[in-house]
Structure formats: C-alpha cells, structure tokens
Amino acid sequence: MLARHCSALLSALCLLAGALPAAAQDIALPREPQIGPRPFYLVDKMKDGPLKTQLAQCTGPFRKTDFSIGHRGAALEFPEHSRESYLAAARMGAGIIECDVTFTKDRELVCRHSQCDLHTTTNILSVPELAAKCTQPFSAADPATGKKASAKCCTSDITLAEFRRLTAKMDGFNADAKTPEEYQNGTPRWRTDLYANSGTLMTHDESIALIKSLDAKFTPELKAPEVPMPFDGDYTQEKYASQMIAAYRKAGIPPDHVFAQSFNLADVLYWVKTEPEFARQAVYLEERYEKHGLDPGKPETWKPSMAELKAQGVAILGPPIPMMLTLDNNKEIVPSAYAKAAKAAGLELIGWSLERDGPLNKGGGFYHRPIKGAIDRDGDTLTVLDVLAKQVGVRAMFSDWPATTTFYASCMGMK
C-alpha cells in the first residue's frame, strides 16, 4: 500500500516537473561563483607591486556582483548570445547579462549582436534552404584576383521559426574560404571551439526567462537596424524600441533590474519620454568617436556635451575602454578628460569590454589603443580594470569572461 502510494506520488511529481519551464527545472547554480583558474593566471602575470600583492592574497569567498556584466554572456569561449554562454556568465558570478536585441522577418525579437551577423555567428550557410534567403549568399574567395570570401545573412531575412532551426557558433569567418564550410571555420586562435558544438540560439523572451531564473539582471541593447525603417511598411524605430521594453513589463521584471541600451541617442531619449521608469538607468552607448569625430581629449568634439546629455535625461554613459583611459607624462594609465568630464556632469559610467581583444603581450588591440605603451602582458588586464574601477569610477564593466570582473569585485569588497 505504501509502495503504491509512493509510486503515485512520484508520478504526480514527475508530471508537475514536466509542466514547469525548462529553465526552472534543470539549472542549479553553484553556491558561489566558479571563477576557475584564469583570474589567478592573470594575477600571476601582473607586474610586481601592491595591486598584485593584494590580489594574490585573495582566495575568496567570491560573490555574484552587478559590477560584473556578461558581455554577450561569456563570449571569450562560448558562442555569444547562446543559452550556454548565458549560463556560463551566471556561473561565473555575472550579476547582469546582455542580450543584444534585433528582429526577424516576422518582427520577432531575438538575441544577436548584429542584425546581419548570422553568417559569422551561426551555421546558416550550412543550411542550404536558409542560406538561399541571405541578403548576400556566400561568395568564394578567388586568389587569382585577390577577392575575399563574403556573405551577409540577416535575422530580417528569415522568420522566427527559421531562426530556431539554426545553431550558434563562435563568431568568426575565413576570408580565404572556397566553400561555405571553410568560411564558417574562422574562430580566432586565442578563442576556442571547445564549447561551440550546437550552441542554442535565444529569442529575446527566452533570454528574459532564462536570466530571470538565474537571478541576474538584464542589459538589453536595441541594435541599429540594417534594413530601411519603417520595416515592412509600418514597423517604425519607435515600435521596435517600445516592443523591447514591453517584453520586460510582460514578464514582470522590475524596471530597476533592466539597463536598456542603445548607440542611438534618439532611442534613449524616446525611452526618457515614453518609459521614464526604465529610462532612469538606460545606457547611451558611445560611438561618436567612430561616426562624429569625438576625441576623448578635446571637449569641443563632444557634441552633445556631457552637461547637455545629462540635461536631456541621460543617466548612464557607456563608452569603450579607450575613451576612458590615457597615459600621463610618466606613462602611467590614468582617466581621460572625457571620463573626468562625464563624472563631473553627474553621468554614471559603464565600460566595455574587458578581455575582448585577445592576449595583451603585444599591447592588445582596439580596447587598449591609447594605453598601448603601458601594456605588455596578460596581467595588465587587472591593472586596467583597477584604474577603471578606482580612478575612473565605473559602476560596472562588460567582460567577455565575467569570472575576471567577479574576482576583482569580490577581492575589492565591491557590491
């Protein structure tokens, strides 16, 4: 009788488990973040000095922190914006996780860094019926003429149902490829394909459900459309911007758990006007250095000025690392004039992106360009992070490997 009762109870529990969302069933985060060996490797590679001594003595406990933002998840080793990447970021203690938001042909929101990156971040070129729908089908390299291989596949080329047929891969391509298969085999050598088998793509709604289940906060970025707007007749930029915020309202996410982002100032100001609760911590991402000649050392090039941005309702500015740092006369890394002015105007700063441009033994790439003269080893990652945290005063940092920012924040007693 007891055995029969237990059997019935187990059956009921199994049925109940089957009715629960997958995210709630099978995700068990470790009791504290698992940071692995990399942060300690970086400490070992630092120049000798007080910071290295302090960090070398830090052995935990490590805590989840809002200072640590998972840039596209944990994109150093996991396919960006995949379920696996988001889980890795959460397990490393990222308190905030990013979904870059774009739309499909049928106006459904999905997580992709760019509307037109499917050819480098997914297996679309290996799915002939979907590859045929790409804006620009695959074109092979021709060594005789010097022509490089190319393709352009956009989320707006396919429906949500078709998007779901794809799998995520590490971002990269082989410009000398003769076949689609060769083209997709282009992961940078300093990354890895070890965790890139059948990466799970995410819709925006799925990312919200997953990140909520991981007890993390959200930083969705409204990506610039690469198709003319209004799309398909009446899908305006404003509808797109409203749709993204509406998803968080529908899911019952508190506005103070969402850091909505855009490189388009008009999007941020639209949220200031229409979604004031969410706009209180919306992030205006900085790209004026690329499109409008902004020089971090010349205030006359900052248009709008820091004070004007603040007056318009911008609360948080999101510049890349090179906008916030420079070298002084002693070749020491210090805050840029841009960073000082932003803080003086009352703007908070969130920086991007740590561990994005590969090994630093040769000075790094774009993210370390203005401080290249002070960079010569991987351990300088933590030196840069320390200046950003203590001298610049960023409230959070995007990182391709959130364990590093989690480690630093925990060791420094940051929230």
Secondary structure, 3 states (H helix, E strand, C coil): CHHHHHHHHHHHHHHHHHHCCHHHHHCCCCCCCCCCCHHHHHHHCCCCCHHHHHHHCCCCCCCCEEEEEECCCCCCCCCCCEHHHHHHHHHCCEEEEEEEEEECCCCCEEECCCCCCHHHHECHHHCHHHHCCCCEEEECCECCCCECCEEECCHHHCCHHHHCCCCECCCCCCCCCCCHHHHCCCCCCCCCCCCCCCECECEHHHHHHHHHHCCCEEEEEECCCCCCCCECCCECHHHHHHHHHHHHHHCCCCHHHECCEECCHHHHHHHHHHCHHHHCCCEEECCHHHHCCCCCCCHHHCCCCHHHHHHHCCCEEECEHHHHEEECCCCCEEECHHHHHHHHCCCEEEEEEECCCCCCCCCCCHHHHHHHHHCCCCCHHHHHHHHHHHHHCCCEEEECCHHHHHHHHHHCCCC
